[in-house]
Amino acid sequence: MVRLSKALLKEAGTGLSKTLSEILVCPLSKKPLRVCEETGSIISDSIGVSFPIKDGIPCLVPKDGKILDIDDTLKDDDAATKRT
């Protein structure tokens, strides 16, 4: 049963609902976050930090955040504008 659940979560992608992603804000800057499907994380563009999503649950503890390089932020912005 546990293996099946993990397999389903992997197939679901980030598993984060659109409503939840619209409500969440960065724990540090209090600005909106965006979901990056490519990396499976939530990104705070205002401070350049990426927070992981583990088993569909966003880990918004500041120590779990990863500071993004400028190049990473620019790539994600370019990918987001191409999709819209």
Secondary structure, DSSP 4 states (H G I P E B T S, - for coil): -HHHHHHHHHHTTT---HHHHHH-B-TTT--B-EEETTTTEEEETTTTEEEEEETTEE---GGG-EEPPHHHHHHHHHHHHHH-
